């Protein structure tokens, strides 16, 4: 292992171990740039969430903030050690892949890492992989330093994601859940902004036009709904809730956790579960006061991140324009 990889391994492992890693954030209001999700794409089978030994996989991370703030990033992958202490660290063999890049415009690609899953022997029979990374907001990544993020005023945000290595002999493959229809106050909601850096000047655009709350009195609520989608081949799934054997050895259906996160406050709660009693989910977004909105309208973006809590994930973003109340 060369010095750069070695230092990165130490820094990324300590970030995950020390508790300064965000995991994958799920708060309801987006107050800063955050890593919100991770999705695997397996060569030849993009719907499957778990890669097997020898397969090529790419993991893409969802990063979003209230505005586009430049950042550099680094992410590495290693066999995950079984510590028994509820913490995630690399095994002694360390990182076997690392990638880094930067984002300064809407056209730049988000953090990602592509690799081939090593053999069971090379992984020392580890059943899971640990992907650990850091985004350096308004700063730079330095693999030659003991501190990954460099620069005056730099903000470092560590993140991690645990990925199961699939063994076909042990259990069926897990597939990513599928986001279904999204509505805004009862109407289909399909709009997003192409330029993710746009925050104002949306009045009269093709985005849904939402009136802000009055400066005095009760605020205005808008109802958002989301359903899960359907697999082309259900294989026992209900929607995209797959059956699996839980720790009590019972066959049950997944419960899908959906985080709903907005670039303007407030959404009433951080997440909702889609289960036997809730599908579609319903959540209220409360519009800001009129005086808080730009004269030509302010863009609000809402991201929905669906997790099956077994490494499967899907996400979608939607945008609307909040206009001042006459």
HELIX and SHEET records of a PDB file:
HELIX    1   1 UNK A    3  UNK A   18  1                                  16    
HELIX    2   2 UNK A  290  UNK A  292  5                                   3    
SHEET    1   A 3 UNK A  34  UNK A  42  0                                        
SHEET    2   A 3 UNK A  56  UNK A  64 -1                                        
SHEET    3   A 3 UNK A 112  UNK A 116 -1                                        
SHEET    1   B 5 UNK A  51  UNK A  52  0                                        
SHEET    2   B 5 UNK A 155  UNK A 166  1                                        
SHEET    3   B 5 UNK A 128  UNK A 137 -1                                        
SHEET    4   B 5 UNK A  71  UNK A  80 -1                                        
SHEET    5   B 5 UNK A  90  UNK A 103 -1                                        
SHEET    1   C 2 UNK A 140  UNK A 141  0                                        
SHEET    2   C 2 UNK A 149  UNK A 150 -1                                        
SHEET    1   D 4 UNK A 187  UNK A 188  0                                        
SHEET    2   D 4 UNK A 179  UNK A 184 -1                                        
SHEET    3   D 4 UNK A 221  UNK A 228 -1                                        
SHEET    4   D 4 UNK A 281  UNK A 286 -1                                        
SHEET    1   E 5 UNK A 208  UNK A 211  0                                        
SHEET    2   E 5 UNK A 313  UNK A 323  1                                        
SHEET    3   E 5 UNK A 298  UNK A 307 -1                                        
SHEET    4   E 5 UNK A 256  UNK A 262 -1                                        
SHEET    5   E 5 UNK A 271  UNK A 274 -1                                        
SHEET    1   F 2 UNK A 243  UNK A 245  0                                        
SHEET    2   F 2 UNK A 251  UNK A 253 -1                                        
END                                                                             
